[in-house]
Amino acid sequence: MSQTKVLEGEPLVKALGLKEIWAIGVGSVVGDGIFLLMGEGGKLAGPFAIVAYTAAGVLLLCMMVAMGELAVGMPNAGAMWVWNRRCLGDLAGFISGISYAAGWVIAGGSTGIAIGTVSNAFYQIGSRTEVSIVIWSLFWVTVFAVVNYRGVILASKVQLYLVLALVGLMLLFGILGLTSGKFEADNFQPFMPFGVGSFFPALAFGTYAYMGALTLTTAGSEAKDPRDLPKGLVYASITFLIVYTIAMVAMFGILPHEEMNVSESPFTAAAILAFGPGAGVVLNIAAWLAAATCLLGGTFFSAPRLLFSMGESGILPPIFAQLNNKRVPGFATIFCWILSVIMILIGTNNPDVIYVTLSLLLVFCWVVTWAIGLTAAIKYRSDFKDEVFRLPWKQPLFPFFPIIGYLGVVVILYGTFRGAETSLMTGIVFLLIQIAYYYAYGRQNLKKTMEAGS
């Protein structure tokens, strides 16, 4: 794979319209979490999990609207690294950029194993299930890394087609499920079998399932029109809220929550109950599509662009600021692929590391990113009034959405880490490591790069 250095005349390719940006957002939101963790949410909260998941989606939508103004005002592949650095300083920008990229690298492991598991259900390679899953996982992670490496036009088209297929299948399941003879209203009684307190743990699972929409802002340098970034955030959030709420209502009406478990997608189980084994295969295809779109639009699109932008500035080693001959962050894509492979191998031998420790670290990293981004959104309004006034798109009802966003951060932190204090400490340690890196290496190199540029 050939590498060429970033030059002034070699920007990233401006090839993404609204539909491609929307597809990055939807695909990055709906991954393996909604298919597997819905079963855990149903076990914890019963039908009340629908309310918790919807609330998680609404809270995240408010955050997206609040930060949409930053995206349209400062469209850049570095997204939160660029916005937060400008509004709050280099350290805040670095923490948010690295944290968001780290979350997608973690997701590369968990989602890679998920797509390998689904692929193995269709066809097992050899006699050992665990070996077959690893082979499939490594195969698909490599395929989607290569697709991204071959250029943003190819990657965005593949993402769009996969997302359209995914949304279509889930909407079809929801509508047919609601109208099937297997839908039982009695399955919703009692609606809160475990009480109001079950809302918070279910909210944590809902957050994990729906938390990726901000990913599309890393398309800022490749968007044809920066106004499409906030539109994409809103449209993507509304899409997954509507489609998956319909699908969840249908699922709970067909499959009693007592029969749900985390080892099998409850959507697949409900489809089999309502329509037979063939429908289960179709829902497994949807689960495969969900994992694929997360890998394509998140791990191998968003994370490399964040690392590329930080490499350009010098806060990361300059090798990250290399483009390949397709004007894609080549080294950063390869780097994310290597880390995803490592995550898959670790997760295969010790699933708790990926699906508990690191998944909670992902939530912590992204909550930190949101908190910093919401603060930057308020600071942007106060410090750059003239610039905000000239923006072609502004967040409505300011400061309503940042306030609701802060509330969401508190609720999500509480719901996720209540009873998981060790995981919270892991996140804090990771945060301290970032701060140590910044003061030991990043700050000096950032200053050198700025001096060289001047």
C-alpha positions as a Markdown table, in Angstrom:
| # | Residue | x | y | z |
|---|---|---|---|---|
| 1 | Met | 0.0 | 0.0 | 0.0 |
| 2 | Ser | 1.7 | 3.2 | -1.2 |
| 3 | Gln | 1.8 | 6.3 | 1.0 |
| 4 | Thr | 2.2 | 9.9 | -0.1 |
| 5 | Lys | 2.7 | 12.8 | 2.3 |
| 6 | Val | 0.0 | 15.4 | 2.9 |
| 7 | Leu | 0.7 | 18.4 | 0.8 |
| 8 | Glu | -1.1 | 21.8 | 0.6 |
| 9 | Gly | -2.6 | 20.9 | -2.8 |
| 10 | Glu | -3.8 | 17.4 | -1.8 |
| 11 | Pro | -6.8 | 17.8 | 0.5 |
| 12 | Leu | -9.3 | 15.0 | 1.2 |
| 13 | Val | -11.8 | 14.5 | -1.5 |
| 14 | Lys | -15.0 | 16.5 | -1.3 |
| 15 | Ala | -17.4 | 13.8 | -2.5 |
| 16 | Leu | -20.0 | 13.4 | 0.2 |
| 17 | Gly | -23.6 | 14.6 | -0.2 |
| 18 | Leu | -26.4 | 14.6 | 2.3 |
| 19 | Lys | -27.4 | 11.0 | 1.6 |
| 20 | Glu | -23.9 | 9.7 | 2.1 |
| 21 | Ile | -23.4 | 11.7 | 5.3 |
| 22 | Trp | -26.8 | 10.5 | 6.6 |
| 23 | Ala | -25.7 | 6.9 | 5.9 |
| 24 | Ile | -22.5 | 7.3 | 7.9 |
| 25 | Gly | -24.6 | 8.6 | 10.8 |
| 26 | Val | -27.3 | 5.9 | 10.7 |
| 27 | Gly | -24.7 | 3.1 | 10.1 |
| 28 | Ser | -22.5 | 4.3 | 12.9 |
| 29 | Val | -25.4 | 4.4 | 15.4 |
| 30 | Val | -27.0 | 1.0 | 14.8 |
| 31 | Gly | -24.4 | -1.7 | 15.4 |
| 32 | Asp | -24.3 | -5.0 | 17.2 |
| 33 | Gly | -25.5 | -3.3 | 20.4 |
| 34 | Ile | -29.1 | -2.9 | 19.3 |
| 35 | Phe | -29.3 | -6.6 | 18.2 |
| 36 | Leu | -27.7 | -8.2 | 21.2 |
| 37 | Leu | -28.1 | -5.7 | 24.1 |
| 38 | Met | -31.8 | -5.3 | 23.5 |
| 39 | Gly | -32.1 | -8.8 | 25.1 |
| 40 | Glu | -30.2 | -7.6 | 28.2 |
| 41 | Gly | -32.3 | -4.5 | 28.3 |
| 42 | Gly | -35.5 | -6.6 | 28.1 |
| 43 | Lys | -34.3 | -8.8 | 30.9 |
| 44 | Leu | -33.6 | -5.8 | 33.1 |
| 45 | Ala | -36.6 | -3.6 | 32.4 |
| 46 | Gly | -39.2 | -5.7 | 30.5 |
| 47 | Pro | -41.3 | -3.6 | 28.0 |
| 48 | Phe | -40.2 | -0.5 | 29.9 |
| 49 | Ala | -36.9 | -0.9 | 28.1 |
| 50 | Ile | -38.6 | 0.7 | 25.0 |
| 51 | Val | -39.0 | 3.9 | 27.0 |
| 52 | Ala | -35.4 | 3.8 | 28.2 |
| 53 | Tyr | -34.1 | 3.2 | 24.7 |
| 54 | Thr | -36.2 | 6.0 | 23.3 |
| 55 | Ala | -35.1 | 8.3 | 26.0 |
| 56 | Ala | -31.5 | 7.5 | 25.3 |
| 57 | Gly | -32.1 | 8.3 | 21.6 |
| 58 | Val | -33.8 | 11.6 | 22.4 |
| 59 | Leu | -31.0 | 12.7 | 24.8 |
| 60 | Leu | -28.4 | 11.9 | 22.1 |
| 61 | Leu | -30.5 | 13.7 | 19.5 |
| 62 | Cys | -30.3 | 16.8 | 21.7 |
| 63 | Met | -26.6 | 16.6 | 21.9 |
| 64 | Met | -26.3 | 16.2 | 18.2 |
| 65 | Val | -28.3 | 19.4 | 17.6 |
| 66 | Ala | -26.2 | 21.3 | 20.1 |
| 67 | Met | -23.0 | 20.3 | 18.4 |
| 68 | Gly | -24.3 | 20.6 | 14.9 |
| 69 | Glu | -23.5 | 24.3 | 14.9 |
| 70 | Leu | -19.8 | 23.5 | 15.6 |
| 71 | Ala | -19.8 | 21.1 | 12.7 |
| 72 | Val | -21.2 | 23.6 | 10.2 |
| 73 | Gly | -19.0 | 26.4 | 11.5 |
| 74 | Met | -15.8 | 24.4 | 11.5 |
| 75 | Pro | -16.2 | 21.5 | 9.0 |
| 76 | Asn | -13.1 | 19.4 | 9.3 |
| 77 | Ala | -12.0 | 15.8 | 9.4 |
| 78 | Gly | -10.8 | 16.4 | 12.9 |
| 79 | Ala | -14.3 | 17.4 | 14.0 |
| 80 | Met | -14.4 | 17.5 | 17.8 |
| 81 | Trp | -10.6 | 17.8 | 18.0 |
| 82 | Val | -10.8 | 21.0 | 15.9 |
| 83 | Trp | -13.9 | 22.5 | 17.5 |
| 84 | Asn | -13.0 | 21.9 | 21.1 |
| 85 | Arg | -9.4 | 23.0 | 20.6 |
| 86 | Arg | -10.5 | 26.3 | 19.1 |
| 87 | Cys | -13.1 | 27.0 | 21.8 |
| 88 | Leu | -11.6 | 25.4 | 24.9 |
| 89 | Gly | -7.9 | 25.0 | 24.2 |
| 90 | Asp | -5.5 | 22.3 | 22.9 |
| 91 | Leu | -5.8 | 19.9 | 25.8 |
| 92 | Ala | -9.6 | 19.8 | 25.7 |
| 93 | Gly | -9.4 | 19.2 | 21.9 |
| 94 | Phe | -6.9 | 16.5 | 22.3 |
| 95 | Ile | -8.8 | 14.6 | 24.9 |
| 96 | Ser | -12.0 | 14.7 | 22.9 |
| 97 | Gly | -10.4 | 13.7 | 19.7 |
| 98 | Ile | -8.4 | 10.8 | 21.1 |
| 99 | Ser | -11.3 | 9.7 | 23.2 |
| 100 | Tyr | -13.7 | 9.5 | 20.3 |
| 101 | Ala | -11.1 | 7.7 | 18.1 |
| 102 | Ala | -10.3 | 5.3 | 20.9 |
| 103 | Gly | -14.0 | 4.4 | 21.2 |
| 104 | Trp | -14.2 | 3.5 | 17.6 |
| 105 | Val | -11.1 | 1.3 | 17.8 |
| 106 | Ile | -12.7 | -0.5 | 20.7 |
| 107 | Ala | -15.8 | -0.9 | 18.6 |
| 108 | Gly | -13.7 | -2.4 | 15.9 |
| 109 | Gly | -13.0 | -5.3 | 18.2 |
| 110 | Ser | -16.5 | -5.9 | 19.6 |
| 111 | Thr | -18.2 | -5.3 | 16.2 |
| 112 | Gly | -15.6 | -7.3 | 14.4 |
| 113 | Ile | -16.4 | -10.3 | 16.7 |
| 114 | Ala | -20.1 | -9.7 | 16.2 |
| 115 | Ile | -19.9 | -9.8 | 12.4 |
| 116 | Gly | -17.7 | -12.9 | 12.7 |
| 117 | Thr | -20.3 | -14.6 | 14.9 |
| 118 | Val | -23.2 | -13.8 | 12.5 |
| 119 | Ser | -21.1 | -14.9 | 9.5 |
| 120 | Asn | -20.3 | -18.2 | 11.3 |
| 121 | Ala | -24.1 | -18.8 | 11.8 |
| 122 | Phe | -24.4 | -18.8 | 8.0 |
| 123 | Tyr | -21.4 | -20.9 | 7.2 |
| 124 | Gln | -18.8 | -22.4 | 9.6 |
| 125 | Ile | -15.3 | -22.8 | 8.4 |
| 126 | Gly | -13.8 | -26.1 | 9.7 |
| 127 | Ser | -15.0 | -28.0 | 12.7 |
| 128 | Arg | -14.2 | -25.6 | 15.5 |
| 129 | Thr | -16.7 | -22.8 | 16.0 |
| 130 | Glu | -14.4 | -20.4 | 17.8 |
| 131 | Val | -11.7 | -20.7 | 15.1 |
| 132 | Ser | -14.3 | -20.1 | 12.4 |
| 133 | Ile | -15.6 | -16.9 | 14.2 |
| 134 | Val | -12.0 | -15.5 | 14.4 |
| 135 | Ile | -11.4 | -16.2 | 10.7 |
| 136 | Trp | -14.7 | -14.5 | 9.7 |
| 137 | Ser | -14.0 | -11.6 | 12.0 |
| 138 | Leu | -10.5 | -11.0 | 10.7 |
| 139 | Phe | -11.8 | -11.4 | 7.1 |
| 140 | Trp | -14.6 | -8.8 | 7.3 |
| 141 | Val | -12.5 | -6.3 | 9.3 |
| 142 | Thr | -9.9 | -6.5 | 6.6 |
| 143 | Val | -12.4 | -6.2 | 3.8 |
| 144 | Phe | -13.9 | -3.0 | 5.2 |
| 145 | Ala | -10.5 | -1.5 | 6.0 |
| 146 | Val | -9.6 | -2.1 | 2.3 |
| 147 | Val | -12.8 | -0.6 | 1.1 |
| 148 | Asn | -12.1 | 2.6 | 3.1 |
| 149 | Tyr | -8.5 | 2.5 | 2.0 |
| 150 | Arg | -9.6 | 2.4 | -1.7 |
| 151 | Gly | -11.2 | 5.8 | -1.4 |
| 152 | Val | -14.1 | 7.8 | 0.1 |
| 153 | Ile | -16.3 | 7.5 | -3.0 |
| 154 | Leu | -16.3 | 3.7 | -2.9 |
| 155 | Ala | -16.6 | 3.6 | 0.9 |
| 156 | Ser | -19.5 | 6.0 | 1.0 |
| 157 | Lys | -21.4 | 4.2 | -1.8 |
| 158 | Val | -21.0 | 0.9 | -0.1 |
| 159 | Gln | -22.1 | 2.4 | 3.2 |
| 160 | Leu | -25.2 | 4.0 | 1.7 |
| 161 | Tyr | -26.4 | 0.7 | 0.1 |
| 162 | Leu | -25.8 | -1.3 | 3.3 |
| 163 | Val | -27.6 | 1.2 | 5.4 |
| 164 | Leu | -30.6 | 1.4 | 3.0 |
| 165 | Ala | -30.8 | -2.4 | 3.1 |
| 166 | Leu | -30.6 | -2.4 | 6.9 |
| 167 | Val | -33.2 | 0.3 | 7.5 |
| 168 | Gly | -35.5 | -1.4 | 5.0 |
| 169 | Leu | -35.3 | -4.8 | 6.7 |
| 170 | Met | -35.8 | -3.4 | 10.2 |
| 171 | Leu | -38.8 | -1.3 | 9.1 |
| 172 | Leu | -40.3 | -4.3 | 7.3 |
| 173 | Phe | -39.9 | -6.4 | 10.4 |
| 174 | Gly | -41.5 | -3.8 | 12.5 |
| 175 | Ile | -44.5 | -3.2 | 10.3 |
| 176 | Leu | -45.1 | -6.9 | 9.6 |
| 177 | Gly | -44.6 | -7.8 | 13.2 |
| 178 | Leu | -47.2 | -5.3 | 14.4 |
| 179 | Thr | -49.7 | -6.7 | 12.0 |
| 180 | Ser | -48.9 | -10.3 | 12.5 |
| 181 | Gly | -51.2 | -12.7 | 14.3 |
| 182 | Lys | -48.4 | -13.4 | 16.8 |
| 183 | Phe | -48.4 | -9.9 | 18.2 |
| 184 | Glu | -49.8 | -10.0 | 21.8 |
| 185 | Ala | -50.8 | -6.9 | 23.7 |
| 186 | Asp | -50.6 | -9.0 | 26.9 |
| 187 | Asn | -46.8 | -9.1 | 26.6 |
| 188 | Phe | -46.8 | -5.5 | 27.7 |
| 189 | Gln | -48.4 | -6.3 | 31.0 |
| 190 | Pro | -47.0 | -5.4 | 33.5 |
| 191 | Phe | -45.2 | -2.7 | 31.6 |
| 192 | Met | -42.7 | -2.0 | 34.4 |
| 193 | Pro | -42.2 | -5.5 | 35.9 |
| 194 | Phe | -39.0 | -4.4 | 37.7 |
| 195 | Gly | -40.1 | -0.9 | 38.7 |
| 196 | Val | -39.1 | 2.6 | 37.8 |
| 197 | Gly | -35.5 | 1.9 | 38.9 |
| 198 | Ser | -34.9 | -0.4 | 36.0 |
| 199 | Phe | -34.9 | 2.7 | 33.7 |
| 200 | Phe | -31.3 | 3.6 | 34.4 |
| 201 | Pro | -29.6 | 0.3 | 33.6 |
| 202 | Ala | -31.7 | -0.1 | 30.5 |
| 203 | Leu | -30.8 | 3.5 | 29.5 |
| 204 | Ala | -27.2 | 2.5 | 29.7 |
| 205 | Phe | -27.7 | -0.3 | 27.1 |
| 206 | Gly | -29.8 | 2.1 | 25.0 |
| 207 | Thr | -27.0 | 4.6 | 25.1 |
| 208 | Tyr | -24.5 | 2.0 | 23.9 |
| 209 | Ala | -26.8 | 1.0 | 21.1 |
| 210 | Tyr | -27.5 | 4.6 | 19.8 |
| 211 | Met | -24.4 | 6.6 | 20.6 |
| 212 | Gly | -22.5 | 6.8 | 17.3 |
| 213 | Ala | -24.3 | 9.6 | 15.3 |
| 214 | Leu | -21.6 | 12.3 | 16.0 |
| 215 | Thr | -19.3 | 10.1 | 13.9 |
| 216 | Leu | -20.6 | 11.7 | 10.7 |
| 217 | Thr | -19.1 | 15.1 | 11.6 |
| 218 | Thr | -15.6 | 13.6 | 10.7 |
| 219 | Ala | -16.9 | 13.9 | 7.1 |
| 220 | Gly | -16.4 | 17.7 | 7.4 |
| 221 | Ser | -13.4 | 17.9 | 5.1 |
| 222 | Glu | -15.2 | 15.6 | 2.5 |
| 223 | Ala | -18.7 | 17.1 | 2.6 |
| 224 | Lys | -19.8 | 19.0 | -0.5 |
| 225 | Asp | -21.9 | 21.3 | 1.6 |
| 226 | Pro | -21.1 | 21.8 | 5.3 |
| 227 | Arg | -24.8 | 22.5 | 5.9 |
| 228 | Asp | -25.4 | 18.8 | 5.3 |
| 229 | Leu | -23.5 | 17.9 | 8.5 |
| 230 | Pro | -26.1 | 19.2 | 11.0 |
| 231 | Lys | -28.9 | 18.0 | 8.7 |
| 232 | Gly | -27.3 | 14.6 | 8.7 |
| 233 | Leu | -27.1 | 14.5 | 12.5 |
| 234 | Val | -30.8 | 15.3 | 12.9 |
| 235 | Tyr | -32.0 | 13.1 | 10.0 |
| 236 | Ala | -29.9 | 10.1 | 11.1 |
| 237 | Ser | -31.1 | 10.4 | 14.7 |
| 238 | Ile | -34.7 | 10.7 | 13.7 |
| 239 | Thr | -34.3 | 7.7 | 11.3 |
| 240 | Phe | -33.0 | 5.3 | 14.0 |
| 241 | Leu | -35.5 | 6.5 | 16.6 |
| 242 | Ile | -38.5 | 5.9 | 14.4 |
| 243 | Val | -37.4 | 2.7 | 12.7 |
| 244 | Tyr | -36.0 | 1.0 | 15.8 |
| 245 | Thr | -38.8 | 2.1 | 18.1 |
| 246 | Ile | -41.3 | 0.5 | 15.7 |
| 247 | Ala | -39.2 | -2.6 | 15.6 |
| 248 | Met | -38.8 | -2.8 | 19.4 |
| 249 | Val | -42.6 | -2.5 | 19.9 |
| 250 | Ala | -43.1 | -5.3 | 17.4 |
| 251 | Met | -40.5 | -7.4 | 19.1 |
| 252 | Phe | -41.9 | -7.1 | 22.6 |
| 253 | Gly | -45.3 | -7.9 | 21.3 |
| 254 | Ile | -44.2 | -11.1 | 19.8 |
| 255 | Leu | -41.5 | -12.3 | 22.3 |
| 256 | Pro | -42.2 | -12.1 | 26.0 |
| 257 | His | -39.3 | -10.4 | 27.9 |
| 258 | Glu | -38.9 | -13.4 | 30.1 |
| 259 | Glu | -37.7 | -15.4 | 27.1 |
| 260 | Met | -35.0 | -12.8 | 26.1 |
| 261 | Asn | -31.3 | -13.4 | 26.6 |
| 262 | Val | -28.1 | -11.7 | 25.6 |
| 263 | Ser | -26.7 | -14.8 | 23.8 |
| 264 | Glu | -29.3 | -14.4 | 20.9 |
| 265 | Ser | -30.7 | -11.4 | 19.2 |
| 266 | Pro | -34.3 | -11.0 | 20.4 |
| 267 | Phe | -35.2 | -9.5 | 17.0 |
| 268 | Thr | -34.2 | -12.8 | 15.4 |
| 269 | Ala | -36.0 | -14.9 | 18.0 |
| 270 | Ala | -39.2 | -12.8 | 17.5 |
| 271 | Ala | -38.9 | -13.1 | 13.7 |
| 272 | Ile | -38.7 | -16.9 | 14.0 |
| 273 | Leu | -41.7 | -17.0 | 16.3 |
| 274 | Ala | -43.8 | -14.8 | 14.0 |
| 275 | Phe | -42.8 | -15.9 | 10.6 |
| 276 | Gly | -40.6 | -19.1 | 10.8 |
| 277 | Pro | -36.9 | -19.9 | 10.4 |
| 278 | Gly | -36.5 | -18.1 | 7.1 |
| 279 | Ala | -37.4 | -14.8 | 8.8 |
| 280 | Gly | -34.7 | -15.5 | 11.4 |
| 281 | Val | -32.1 | -15.7 | 8.6 |
| 282 | Val | -33.3 | -12.4 | 7.3 |
| 283 | Leu | -32.9 | -10.8 | 10.7 |
| 284 | Asn | -29.4 | -12.3 | 11.0 |
| 285 | Ile | -28.6 | -10.6 | 7.7 |
| 286 | Ala | -29.8 | -7.3 | 9.2 |
| 287 | Ala | -27.5 | -7.9 | 12.2 |
| 288 | Trp | -24.6 | -8.5 | 9.8 |
| 289 | Leu | -25.5 | -5.3 | 8.0 |
| 290 | Ala | -25.5 | -3.4 | 11.3 |
| 291 | Ala | -22.1 | -4.6 | 12.3 |
| 292 | Ala | -20.7 | -4.0 | 8.8 |
| 293 | Thr | -21.9 | -0.3 | 8.7 |
| 294 | Cys | -20.4 | 0.4 | 12.1 |
| 295 | Leu | -17.0 | -1.0 | 10.9 |
| 296 | Leu | -17.2 | 0.8 | 7.6 |
| 297 | Gly | -18.5 | 4.2 | 8.8 |
| 298 | Gly | -17.0 | 4.3 | 12.3 |
| 299 | Thr | -13.8 | 2.3 | 12.9 |
| 300 | Phe | -12.4 | 2.7 | 9.4 |
| 301 | Phe | -13.8 | 6.1 | 8.4 |
| 302 | Ser | -14.2 | 8.2 | 11.5 |
| 303 | Ala | -11.2 | 7.2 | 13.6 |
| 304 | Pro | -8.6 | 7.4 | 10.9 |
| 305 | Arg | -9.7 | 10.9 | 10.0 |
| 306 | Leu | -9.5 | 12.1 | 13.6 |
| 307 | Leu | -6.0 | 10.6 | 13.8 |
| 308 | Phe | -5.1 | 12.2 | 10.5 |
| 309 | Ser | -6.1 | 15.6 | 11.6 |
| 310 | Met | -4.2 | 15.4 | 14.8 |
| 311 | Gly | -1.2 | 14.1 | 12.9 |
| 312 | Glu | -1.4 | 17.2 | 10.6 |
| 313 | Ser | -1.2 | 19.5 | 13.6 |
| 314 | Gly | 1.7 | 17.6 | 15.1 |
| 315 | Ile | 0.1 | 16.6 | 18.4 |
| 316 | Leu | 0.3 | 13.0 | 17.1 |
| 317 | Pro | 3.4 | 11.7 | 15.2 |
| 318 | Pro | 3.4 | 13.1 | 11.6 |
| 319 | Ile | 3.1 | 9.6 | 10.1 |
| 320 | Phe | -0.6 | 9.8 | 10.9 |
| 321 | Ala | -0.8 | 12.8 | 8.5 |
| 322 | Gln | -0.1 | 10.6 | 5.5 |
| 323 | Leu | -2.5 | 10.2 | 2.6 |
| 324 | Asn | -2.5 | 7.3 | 0.2 |
| 325 | Asn | -2.9 | 7.8 | -3.6 |
| 326 | Lys | -6.7 | 7.8 | -3.2 |
| 327 | Arg | -6.3 | 10.8 | -0.8 |
| 328 | Val | -7.5 | 8.8 | 2.2 |
| 329 | Pro | -5.7 | 8.8 | 5.6 |
| 330 | Gly | -3.7 | 5.7 | 4.6 |
| 331 | Phe | -1.4 | 5.1 | 7.6 |
| 332 | Ala | -4.2 | 5.9 | 10.1 |
| 333 | Thr | -6.5 | 3.4 | 8.4 |
| 334 | Ile | -3.9 | 0.7 | 8.6 |
| 335 | Phe | -3.2 | 1.6 | 12.2 |
| 336 | Cys | -6.9 | 1.2 | 13.1 |
| 337 | Trp | -7.0 | -2.1 | 11.3 |
| 338 | Ile | -4.1 | -3.4 | 13.3 |
| 339 | Leu | -5.6 | -2.4 | 16.6 |
| 340 | Ser | -9.0 | -3.9 | 15.5 |
| 341 | Val | -7.2 | -7.2 | 14.8 |
| 342 | Ile | -5.6 | -7.1 | 18.2 |
| 343 | Met | -8.9 | -6.4 | 19.9 |
| 344 | Ile | -10.5 | -9.3 | 18.1 |
| 345 | Leu | -7.8 | -11.7 | 19.2 |
| 346 | Ile | -8.0 | -10.5 | 22.8 |
| 347 | Gly | -11.8 | -10.7 | 22.8 |
| 348 | Thr | -11.9 | -14.2 | 21.4 |
| 349 | Asn | -9.8 | -15.5 | 24.3 |
| 350 | Asn | -11.4 | -13.2 | 26.9 |
| 351 | Pro | -14.8 | -11.8 | 25.9 |
| 352 | Asp | -15.3 | -9.9 | 29.1 |
| 353 | Val | -12.3 | -7.7 | 28.2 |
| 354 | Ile | -14.1 | -6.5 | 25.0 |
| 355 | Tyr | -17.7 | -6.7 | 26.0 |
| 356 | Val | -17.5 | -5.4 | 29.6 |
| 357 | Thr | -14.3 | -3.6 | 30.4 |
| 358 | Leu | -13.6 | -2.0 | 27.0 |
| 359 | Ser | -17.2 | -1.4 | 26.1 |
| 360 | Leu | -17.7 | 0.6 | 29.3 |
| 361 | Leu | -14.5 | 2.4 | 28.5 |
| 362 | Leu | -16.0 | 3.3 | 25.1 |
| 363 | Val | -19.0 | 4.8 | 26.8 |
| 364 | Phe | -16.8 | 6.8 | 29.2 |
| 365 | Cys | -14.7 | 8.1 | 26.4 |
| 366 | Trp | -17.6 | 9.3 | 24.3 |
| 367 | Val | -19.4 | 10.8 | 27.3 |
| 368 | Val | -16.3 | 12.8 | 28.0 |
| 369 | Thr | -16.3 | 13.9 | 24.3 |
| 370 | Trp | -19.9 | 14.9 | 24.5 |
| 371 | Ala | -19.4 | 16.9 | 27.7 |
| 372 | Ile | -16.5 | 18.8 | 26.2 |
| 373 | Gly | -18.4 | 19.3 | 22.9 |
| 374 | Leu | -21.4 | 20.7 | 24.7 |
| 375 | Thr | -19.2 | 23.2 | 26.6 |
| 376 | Ala | -17.6 | 24.2 | 23.3 |
| 377 | Ala | -21.0 | 24.7 | 21.8 |
| 378 | Ile | -21.8 | 27.3 | 24.5 |
| 379 | Lys | -18.4 | 28.9 | 24.3 |
| 380 | Tyr | -18.7 | 29.1 | 20.5 |
| 381 | Arg | -21.9 | 31.2 | 20.9 |
| 382 | Ser | -20.3 | 33.6 | 23.4 |
| 383 | Asp | -16.8 | 34.0 | 21.9 |
| 384 | Phe | -17.5 | 34.0 | 18.2 |
| 385 | Lys | -20.9 | 35.8 | 17.9 |
| 386 | Asp | -20.2 | 37.4 | 14.5 |
| 387 | Glu | -19.2 | 34.1 | 13.0 |
| 388 | Val | -22.2 | 32.3 | 14.5 |
| 389 | Phe | -24.5 | 35.0 | 13.2 |
| 390 | Arg | -23.2 | 34.4 | 9.6 |
| 391 | Leu | -23.6 | 30.6 | 9.8 |
| 392 | Pro | -26.0 | 29.1 | 7.2 |
| 393 | Trp | -27.4 | 26.8 | 9.9 |
| 394 | Lys | -27.8 | 27.5 | 13.6 |
| 395 | Gln | -29.1 | 25.4 | 16.4 |
| 396 | Pro | -32.6 | 26.4 | 17.4 |
| 397 | Leu | -33.8 | 27.4 | 20.9 |
| 398 | Phe | -30.3 | 28.0 | 22.3 |
| 399 | Pro | -29.4 | 27.1 | 25.0 |
| 400 | Phe | -32.1 | 24.5 | 25.3 |
| 401 | Phe | -30.2 | 21.7 | 23.6 |
| 402 | Pro | -26.9 | 22.1 | 25.4 |
| 403 | Ile | -28.8 | 22.1 | 28.7 |
| 404 | Ile | -30.7 | 18.9 | 27.8 |
| 405 | Gly | -27.4 | 17.5 | 26.6 |
| 406 | Tyr | -25.7 | 18.1 | 29.9 |
| 407 | Leu | -28.6 | 16.4 | 31.6 |
| 408 | Gly | -28.1 | 13.5 | 29.3 |
| 409 | Val | -24.4 | 13.3 | 30.2 |
| 410 | Val | -25.2 | 13.1 | 33.9 |
| 411 | Val | -28.0 | 10.5 | 33.5 |
| 412 | Ile | -25.9 | 8.4 | 31.1 |
| 413 | Leu | -22.9 | 8.4 | 33.5 |
| 414 | Tyr | -25.1 | 7.5 | 36.4 |
| 415 | Gly | -27.0 | 4.7 | 34.5 |
| 416 | Thr | -23.8 | 3.3 | 33.0 |
| 417 | Phe | -21.4 | 3.3 | 36.0 |
| 418 | Arg | -23.8 | 2.8 | 38.9 |
| 419 | Gly | -22.3 | -0.4 | 40.4 |
| 420 | Ala | -19.5 | -0.4 | 37.9 |
| 421 | Glu | -17.0 | 1.9 | 39.8 |
| 422 | Thr | -14.0 | -0.1 | 38.7 |
| 423 | Ser | -14.9 | 0.5 | 35.1 |
| 424 | Leu | -15.3 | 4.2 | 35.9 |
| 425 | Met | -11.8 | 4.2 | 37.4 |
| 426 | Thr | -10.5 | 2.6 | 34.2 |
| 427 | Gly | -11.9 | 5.5 | 32.2 |
| 428 | Ile | -10.3 | 8.0 | 34.6 |
| 429 | Val | -6.9 | 6.3 | 34.3 |
| 430 | Phe | -7.2 | 6.4 | 30.5 |
| 431 | Leu | -8.0 | 10.1 | 30.8 |
| 432 | Leu | -4.9 | 10.7 | 33.0 |
| 433 | Ile | -2.8 | 8.9 | 30.4 |
| 434 | Gln | -4.0 | 11.2 | 27.7 |
| 435 | Ile | -3.2 | 14.2 | 29.9 |
| 436 | Ala | 0.3 | 12.9 | 30.6 |
| 437 | Tyr | 0.9 | 12.3 | 26.9 |
| 438 | Tyr | -0.2 | 15.8 | 26.1 |
| 439 | Tyr | 2.2 | 17.4 | 28.5 |
| 440 | Ala | 5.1 | 15.0 | 27.8 |
| 441 | Tyr | 4.9 | 15.0 | 24.0 |
| 442 | Gly | 1.9 | 16.6 | 22.4 |
| 443 | Arg | 2.1 | 20.2 | 23.6 |
| 444 | Gln | 5.8 | 20.7 | 22.5 |
| 445 | Asn | 5.2 | 19.1 | 19.1 |
| 446 | Leu | 2.1 | 21.1 | 18.5 |
| 447 | Lys | 4.0 | 24.2 | 19.2 |
| 448 | Lys | 6.8 | 23.2 | 16.8 |
| 449 | Thr | 4.3 | 22.5 | 14.0 |
| 450 | Met | 2.6 | 25.9 | 14.5 |
| 451 | Glu | 6.0 | 27.7 | 14.5 |
| 452 | Ala | 7.1 | 25.8 | 11.4 |
| 453 | Gly | 3.8 | 26.8 | 9.7 |
| 454 | Ser | 4.2 | 30.4 | 10.5 |
